[in-house]
Structure formats: structure tokens, C-alpha cells
Amino acid sequence: MNELVPADTEAESTVSVDGFTYTVRVVSDGGGYRAHLTWQHQLSEQTTPRFSNARAAMIEGHSLAEERILAWRSAA
């Protein structure tokens, strides 16, 4: 995972869990930070609410991914 420093306006982290690969990209939108979650095997994207710091946005992006993976596992 990339570490964010105060001057960063963007960071990206790609993770594979149980065959699911996703990327969380955090960007500054002028009023805060949002995480964009994308999946390697799907053409879908989720965006988090705005956070005051990039670290919180990154954590929320990974949390969304984990929730979705758990839902897919239980549906299988």
C-alpha cells in the first residue's frame, strides 16, 4: 500500500483477496478526499463519501471492498 504524506493529492493500492483483485485510488477533490474502488473482474466502481484526510478515505475504500467480498462469498 502506498503511504500518503500531507502534500499528496492521490494514492493507489491494489490488493488480491481470495481471487478477487481490487484497486482503491484516493484523490483530492478540492474539499477533501474520496476513495474510488474498482474491481479487476467487473466493470464497476464505488466512491466513498468525502473525508477530511486521505488515510480515512483509503481505509473506507478497503472496508467497502472487504464487505463486498464477504457478500460474494456468502452468495456462492
N, CA, C and O atoms as a Tinker XYZ file with bonds, in Angstrom:
   304  protein
     1  N      0.850000   -1.172000    0.000000    73     2
     2  CA     0.000000    0.000000    0.000000    64     1     3
     3  C      0.896000    1.236000    0.000000    63     2     4     5
     4  O      1.928000    1.269000    0.671000    81     3
     5  N      0.495000    2.235000   -0.749000    73     3     6
     6  CA     1.243000    3.487000   -0.764000    64     5     7
     7  C      0.963000    4.260000    0.511000    63     6     8     9
     8  O     -0.163000    4.287000    1.008000    81     7
     9  N      2.015000    4.891000    1.035000    73     7    10
    10  CA     1.815000    5.769000    2.184000    64     9    11
    11  C      1.496000    7.163000    1.680000    63    10    12    13
    12  O      2.038000    7.607000    0.668000    81    11
    13  N      0.632000    7.838000    2.376000    73    11    14
    14  CA     0.250000    9.191000    1.998000    64    13    15
    15  C      0.977000   10.191000    2.870000    63    14    16    17
    16  O      1.062000   10.016000    4.085000    81    15
    17  N      1.491000   11.219000    2.268000    73    15    18
    18  CA     2.082000   12.328000    3.009000    64    17    19
    19  C      1.188000   13.531000    2.797000    63    18    20    21
    20  O      0.441000   13.565000    1.818000    81    19
    21  N      1.235000   14.521000    3.679000    73    19    22
    22  CA     0.285000   15.633000    3.593000    64    21    23
    23  C      0.203000   16.316000    2.230000    63    22    24    25
    24  O     -0.864000   16.807000    1.861000    81    23
    25  N      1.297000   16.361000    1.475000    73    23    26
    26  CA     1.272000   17.050000    0.186000    64    25    27
    27  C      0.656000   16.205000   -0.927000    63    26    28    29
    28  O      0.359000   16.728000   -2.001000    81    27
    29  N      0.460000   14.902000   -0.686000    73    27    30
    30  CA    -0.097000   14.035000   -1.726000    64    29    31
    31  C     -1.541000   14.398000   -2.035000    63    30    32    33
    32  O     -2.321000   14.731000   -1.142000    81    31
    33  N     -1.876000   14.330000   -3.301000    73    31    34
    34  CA    -3.264000   14.538000   -3.697000    64    33    35
    35  C     -3.853000   13.261000   -4.280000    63    34    36    37
    36  O     -5.038000   13.220000   -4.609000    81    35
    37  N     -3.033000   12.214000   -4.411000    73    35    38
    38  CA    -3.524000   10.962000   -4.965000    64    37    39
    39  C     -2.658000    9.804000   -4.480000    63    38    40    41
    40  O     -1.443000    9.949000   -4.345000    81    39
    41  N     -3.276000    8.664000   -4.220000    73    39    42
    42  CA    -2.563000    7.439000   -3.858000    64    41    43
    43  C     -3.387000    6.256000   -4.345000    63    42    44    45
    44  O     -4.600000    6.366000   -4.524000    81    43
    45  N     -2.721000    5.123000   -4.560000    73    43    46
    46  CA    -3.397000    3.950000   -5.090000    64    45    47
    47  C     -2.881000    2.699000   -4.400000    63    46    48    49
    48  O     -1.699000    2.596000   -4.070000    81    47
    49  N     -3.783000    1.751000   -4.189000    73    47    50
    50  CA    -3.435000    0.480000   -3.569000    64    49    51
    51  C     -4.205000   -0.619000   -4.285000    63    50    52    53
    52  O     -5.426000   -0.531000   -4.417000    81    51
    53  N     -3.503000   -1.665000   -4.755000    73    51    54
    54  CA    -4.136000   -2.805000   -5.408000    64    53    55
    55  C     -3.922000   -4.037000   -4.542000    63    54    56    57
    56  O     -2.810000   -4.309000   -4.092000    81    55
    57  N     -5.007000   -4.781000   -4.314000    73    55    58
    58  CA    -4.981000   -5.925000   -3.397000    64    57    59
    59  C     -5.719000   -7.099000   -4.031000    63    58    60    61
    60  O     -6.707000   -6.910000   -4.740000    81    59
    61  N     -5.230000   -8.323000   -3.770000    73    59    62
    62  CA    -5.935000   -9.544000   -4.171000    64    61    63
    63  C     -6.310000  -10.324000   -2.920000    63    62    64    65
    64  O     -5.472000  -10.577000   -2.054000    81    63
    65  N     -7.586000  -10.703000   -2.837000    73    63    66
    66  CA    -8.094000  -11.480000   -1.707000    64    65    67
    67  C     -8.964000  -12.595000   -2.266000    63    66    68    69
    68  O     -9.963000  -12.331000   -2.934000    81    67
    69  N     -8.591000  -13.832000   -1.998000    73    67    70
    70  CA    -9.379000  -14.999000   -2.433000    64    69    71
    71  C     -9.766000  -14.936000   -3.908000    63    70    72    73
    72  O    -10.892000  -15.282000   -4.264000    81    71
    73  N     -8.859000  -14.506000   -4.758000    73    71    74
    74  CA    -9.128000  -14.447000   -6.190000    64    73    75
    75  C     -9.806000  -13.176000   -6.663000    63    74    76    77
    76  O     -9.992000  -12.997000   -7.867000    81    75
    77  N    -10.177000  -12.302000   -5.770000    73    75    78
    78  CA   -10.769000  -11.014000   -6.130000    64    77    79
    79  C     -9.678000   -9.950000   -6.063000    63    78    80    81
    80  O     -9.021000   -9.798000   -5.034000    81    79
    81  N     -9.485000   -9.218000   -7.146000    73    79    82
    82  CA    -8.474000   -8.161000   -7.168000    64    81    83
    83  C     -9.169000   -6.820000   -7.320000    63    82    84    85
    84  O     -9.999000   -6.627000   -8.208000    81    83
    85  N     -8.816000   -5.904000   -6.442000    73    83    86
    86  CA    -9.420000   -4.578000   -6.492000    64    85    87
    87  C     -8.365000   -3.505000   -6.295000    63    86    88    89
    88  O     -7.277000   -3.759000   -5.777000    81    87
    89  N     -8.713000   -2.304000   -6.720000    73    87    90
    90  CA    -7.839000   -1.149000   -6.553000    64    89    91
    91  C     -8.608000   -0.052000   -5.844000    63    90    92    93
    92  O     -9.745000    0.259000   -6.201000    81    91
    93  N     -7.979000    0.531000   -4.838000    73    91    94
    94  CA    -8.528000    1.703000   -4.160000    64    93    95
    95  C     -7.628000    2.873000   -4.534000    63    94    96    97
    96  O     -6.424000    2.854000   -4.279000    81    95
    97  N     -8.222000    3.879000   -5.135000    73    95    98
    98  CA    -7.484000    5.080000   -5.527000    64    97    99
    99  C     -8.075000    6.255000   -4.769000    63    98   100   101
   100  O     -9.278000    6.508000   -4.847000    81    99
   101  N     -7.236000    6.970000   -4.039000    73    99   102
   102  CA    -7.676000    8.128000   -3.263000    64   101   103
   103  C     -7.247000    9.388000   -3.994000    63   102   104   105
   104  O     -6.087000    9.537000   -4.380000    81   103
   105  N     -8.202000   10.294000   -4.180000    73   103   106
   106  CA    -7.902000   11.563000   -4.845000    64   105   107
   107  C     -8.468000   12.719000   -4.023000    63   106   108   109
   108  O     -9.470000   12.585000   -3.321000    81   107
   109  N     -7.801000   13.834000   -4.136000    73   107   110
   110  CA    -8.288000   15.062000   -3.511000    64   109   111
   111  C     -9.249000   15.716000   -4.485000    63   110   112   113
   112  O     -8.928000   15.884000   -5.662000    81   111
   113  N    -10.424000   16.085000   -4.003000    73   111   114
   114  CA   -11.396000   16.735000   -4.888000    64   113   115
   115  C    -11.576000   18.209000   -4.538000    63   114   116   117
   116  O    -12.590000   18.817000   -4.880000    81   115
   117  N    -10.598000   18.768000   -3.862000    73   115   118
   118  CA   -10.667000   20.182000   -3.510000    64   117   119
   119  C    -11.249000   20.433000   -2.137000    63   118   120   121
   120  O    -10.779000   21.316000   -1.419000    81   119
   121  N    -12.269000   19.670000   -1.757000    73   119   122
   122  CA   -12.892000   19.859000   -0.455000    64   121   123
   123  C    -12.598000   18.735000    0.510000    63   122   124   125
   124  O    -13.108000   18.725000    1.630000    81   123
   125  N    -11.782000   17.791000    0.090000    73   123   126
   126  CA   -11.457000   16.632000    0.913000    64   125   127
   127  C    -10.924000   15.516000    0.045000    63   126   128   129
   128  O    -10.421000   15.752000   -1.054000    81   127
   129  N    -11.039000   14.296000    0.547000    73   127   130
   130  CA   -10.516000   13.128000   -0.162000    64   129   131
   131  C    -11.617000   12.103000   -0.341000    63   130   132   133
   132  O    -12.430000   11.886000    0.557000    81   131
   133  N    -11.639000   11.476000   -1.502000    73   131   134
   134  CA   -12.577000   10.394000   -1.796000    64   133   135
   135  C    -11.791000    9.191000   -2.287000    63   134   136   137
   136  O    -10.769000    9.334000   -2.957000    81   135
   137  N    -12.280000    8.002000   -1.946000    73   135   138
   138  CA   -11.683000    6.766000   -2.446000    64   137   139
   139  C    -12.576000    6.218000   -3.551000    63   138   140   141
   140  O    -13.801000    6.207000   -3.431000    81   139
   141  N    -11.946000    5.766000   -4.625000    73   139   142
   142  CA   -12.637000    5.137000   -5.746000    64   141   143
   143  C    -12.224000    3.670000   -5.762000    63   142   144   145
   144  O    -11.041000    3.355000   -5.890000    81   143
   145  N    -13.188000    2.783000   -5.632000    73   143   146
   146  CA   -12.957000    1.346000   -5.583000    64   145   147
   147  C    -13.332000    0.741000   -6.927000    63   146   148   149
   148  O    -14.463000    0.903000   -7.385000    81   147
   149  N    -12.390000    0.042000   -7.566000    73   147   150
   150  CA   -12.650000   -0.647000   -8.832000    64   149   151
   151  C    -12.205000   -2.097000   -8.707000    63   150   152   153
   152  O    -11.307000   -2.425000   -7.932000    81   151
   153  N    -12.854000   -2.959000   -9.491000    73   151   154
   154  CA   -12.585000   -4.399000   -9.454000    64   153   155
   155  C    -11.996000   -4.843000  -10.777000    63   154   156   157
   156  O    -12.400000   -4.360000  -11.835000    81   155
   157  N    -11.036000   -5.768000  -10.723000    73   155   158
   158  CA   -10.398000   -6.262000  -11.935000    64   157   159
   159  C    -11.367000   -7.102000  -12.761000    63   158   160   161
   160  O    -11.315000   -7.063000  -13.991000    81   159
   161  N    -12.240000   -7.852000  -12.119000    73   159   162
   162  CA   -13.126000   -8.774000  -12.827000    64   161   163
   163  C    -14.498000   -8.174000  -13.157000    63   162   164   165
   164  O    -15.342000   -8.864000  -13.728000    81   163
   165  N    -14.734000   -6.931000  -12.817000    73   163   166
   166  CA   -16.030000   -6.288000  -13.076000    64   165   167
   167  C    -15.819000   -4.871000  -13.564000    63   166   168   169
   168  O    -14.827000   -4.221000  -13.233000    81   167
   169  N    -16.757000   -4.408000  -14.346000    73   167   170
   170  CA   -16.723000   -3.010000  -14.775000    64   169   171
   171  C    -17.625000   -2.205000  -13.853000    63   170   172   173
   172  O    -18.690000   -1.738000  -14.256000    81   171
   173  N    -17.186000   -2.053000  -12.618000    73   171   174
   174  CA   -17.972000   -1.277000  -11.662000    64   173   175
   175  C    -17.033000   -0.458000  -10.795000    63   174   176   177
   176  O    -15.861000   -0.794000  -10.622000    81   175
   177  N    -17.572000    0.614000  -10.258000    73   175   178
   178  CA   -16.790000    1.479000   -9.382000    64   177   179
   179  C    -17.692000    1.997000   -8.279000    63   178   180   181
   180  O    -18.866000    2.295000   -8.501000    81   179
   181  N    -17.126000    2.100000   -7.086000    73   179   182
   182  CA   -17.816000    2.716000   -5.957000    64   181   183
   183  C    -16.975000    3.889000   -5.491000    63   182   184   185
   184  O    -15.747000    3.857000   -5.572000    81   183
   185  N    -17.632000    4.911000   -5.009000    73   183   186
   186  CA   -16.933000    6.077000   -4.480000    64   185   187
   187  C    -17.405000    6.321000   -3.055000    63   186   188   189
   188  O    -18.599000    6.242000   -2.763000    81   187
   189  N    -16.463000    6.615000   -2.177000    73   187   190
   190  CA   -16.798000    6.879000   -0.778000    64   189   191
   191  C    -17.276000    8.314000   -0.616000    63   190   192   193
   192  O    -17.080000    9.147000   -1.501000    81   191
   193  N    -17.899000    8.595000    0.507000    73   191   194
   194  CA   -18.173000    9.995000    0.839000    64   193   195
   195  C    -16.850000   10.744000    1.004000    63   194   196   197
   196  O    -15.785000   10.127000    1.025000    81   195
   197  N    -16.913000   12.034000    1.117000    73   195   198
   198  CA   -15.715000   12.870000    1.282000    64   197   199
   199  C    -15.199000   12.772000    2.719000    63   198   200   201
   200  O    -15.972000   12.803000    3.677000    81   199
   201  N    -13.881000   12.652000    2.845000    73   199   202
   202  CA   -13.211000   12.624000    4.145000    64   201   203
   203  C    -12.242000   13.788000    4.234000    63   202   204   205
   204  O    -11.773000   14.294000    3.215000    81   203
   205  N    -11.943000   14.213000    5.459000    73   203   206
   206  CA   -11.033000   15.345000    5.647000    64   205   207
   207  C     -9.573000   14.948000    5.479000    63   206   208   209
   208  O     -8.716000   15.811000    5.291000    81   207
   209  N     -9.276000   13.636000    5.544000    73   207   210
   210  CA    -7.890000   13.217000    5.317000    64   209   211
   211  C     -7.848000   11.978000    4.426000    63   210   212   213
   212  O     -8.790000   11.186000    4.381000    81   211
   213  N     -6.744000   11.839000    3.731000    73   211   214
   214  CA    -6.597000   10.771000    2.743000    64   213   215
   215  C     -6.568000    9.387000    3.384000    63   214   216   217
   216  O     -7.075000    8.425000    2.808000    81   215
   217  N     -5.988000    9.285000    4.554000    73   215   218
   218  CA    -5.892000    7.985000    5.226000    64   217   219
   219  C     -7.280000    7.420000    5.530000    63   218   220   221
   220  O     -7.527000    6.233000    5.315000    81   219
   221  N     -8.169000    8.249000    6.018000    73   219   222
   222  CA    -9.532000    7.798000    6.314000    64   221   223
   223  C    -10.244000    7.344000    5.042000    63   222   224   225
   224  O    -10.973000    6.352000    5.062000    81   223
   225  N    -10.042000    8.054000    3.947000    73   223   226
   226  CA   -10.656000    7.663000    2.678000    64   225   227
   227  C    -10.121000    6.314000    2.213000    63   226   228   229
   228  O    -10.889000    5.479000    1.736000    81   227
   229  N     -8.809000    6.087000    2.344000    73   227   230
   230  CA    -8.200000    4.814000    1.942000    64   229   231
   231  C     -8.754000    3.676000    2.790000    63   230   232   233
   232  O     -9.082000    2.615000    2.259000    81   231
   233  N     -8.861000    3.878000    4.086000    73   231   234
   234  CA    -9.399000    2.852000    4.984000    64   233   235
   235  C    -10.839000    2.518000    4.610000    63   234   236   237
   236  O    -11.211000    1.345000    4.583000    81   235
   237  N    -11.643000    3.519000    4.325000    73   235   238
   238  CA   -13.044000    3.286000    3.944000    64   237   239
   239  C    -13.134000    2.544000    2.619000    63   238   240   241
   240  O    -13.991000    1.675000    2.457000    81   239
   241  N    -12.268000    2.870000    1.672000    73   239   242
   242  CA   -12.257000    2.161000    0.389000    64   241   243
   243  C    -11.972000    0.679000    0.567000    63   242   244   245
   244  O    -12.638000   -0.158000   -0.042000    81   243
   245  N    -10.988000    0.345000    1.399000    73   243   246
   246  CA   -10.677000   -1.064000    1.659000    64   245   247
   247  C    -11.808000   -1.738000    2.430000    63   246   248   249
   248  O    -12.078000   -2.919000    2.214000    81   247
   249  N    -12.462000   -1.019000    3.310000    73   247   250
   250  CA   -13.590000   -1.569000    4.054000    64   249   251
   251  C    -14.746000   -1.919000    3.112000    63   250   252   253
   252  O    -15.372000   -2.969000    3.260000    81   251
   253  N    -15.027000   -1.048000    2.154000    73   251   254
   254  CA   -16.070000   -1.336000    1.162000    64   253   255
   255  C    -15.740000   -2.606000    0.384000    63   254   256   257
   256  O    -16.614000   -3.434000    0.131000    81   255
   257  N    -14.476000   -2.750000    0.008000    73   255   258
   258  CA   -14.054000   -3.937000   -0.739000    64   257   259
   259  C    -14.248000   -5.201000    0.094000    63   258   260   261
   260  O    -14.752000   -6.205000   -0.409000    81   259
   261  N    -13.857000   -5.157000    1.345000    73   259   262
   262  CA   -13.995000   -6.329000    2.209000    64   261   263
   263  C    -15.460000   -6.709000    2.397000    63   262   264   265
   264  O    -15.795000   -7.893000    2.409000    81   263
   265  N    -16.328000   -5.721000    2.541000    73   263   266
   266  CA   -17.764000   -6.000000    2.670000    64   265   267
   267  C    -18.294000   -6.688000    1.417000    63   266   268   269
   268  O    -19.082000   -7.629000    1.510000    81   267
   269  N    -17.867000   -6.224000    0.254000    73   267   270
   270  CA   -18.348000   -6.807000   -0.997000    64   269   271
   271  C    -17.833000   -8.236000   -1.169000    63   270   272   273
   272  O    -18.575000   -9.112000   -1.613000    81   271
   273  N    -16.578000   -8.473000   -0.824000    73   271   274
   274  CA   -16.019000   -9.828000   -0.918000    64   273   275
   275  C    -16.786000  -10.779000    0.000000    63   274   276   277
   276  O    -17.096000  -11.901000   -0.399000    81   275
   277  N    -17.090000  -10.348000    1.208000    73   275   278
   278  CA   -17.876000  -11.186000    2.124000    64   277   279
   279  C    -19.258000  -11.485000    1.549000    63   278   280   281
   280  O    -19.755000  -12.603000    1.685000    81   279
   281  N    -19.877000  -10.507000    0.915000    73   279   282
   282  CA   -21.194000  -10.717000    0.302000    64   281   283
   283  C    -21.102000  -11.724000   -0.843000    63   282   284   285
   284  O    -21.966000  -12.591000   -0.968000    81   283
   285  N    -20.072000  -11.623000   -1.675000    73   283   286
   286  CA   -19.902000  -12.576000   -2.775000    64   285   287
   287  C    -19.666000  -13.983000   -2.250000    63   286   288   289
   288  O    -20.195000  -14.949000   -2.799000    81   287
   289  N    -18.878000  -14.104000   -1.196000    73   287   290
   290  CA   -18.616000  -15.426000   -0.610000    64   289   291
   291  C    -19.898000  -16.058000   -0.090000    63   290   292   293
   292  O    -20.137000  -17.246000   -0.311000    81   291
   293  N    -20.719000  -15.283000    0.595000    73   291   294
   294  CA   -21.942000  -15.846000    1.176000    64   293   295
   295  C    -22.988000  -16.150000    0.109000    63   294   296   297
   296  O    -23.873000  -16.976000    0.333000    81   295
   297  N    -22.903000  -15.496000   -1.043000    73   295   298
   298  CA   -23.846000  -15.755000   -2.131000    64   297   299
   299  C    -23.458000  -17.000000   -2.922000    63   298   300   301
   300  O    -24.287000  -17.573000   -3.629000    81   299
   301  N    -22.209000  -17.415000   -2.803000    73   299   302
   302  CA   -21.728000  -18.571000   -3.587000    64   301   303
   303  C    -22.163000  -19.886000   -2.991000    63   302   304
   304  O    -21.841000  -20.945000   -3.529000    81   303
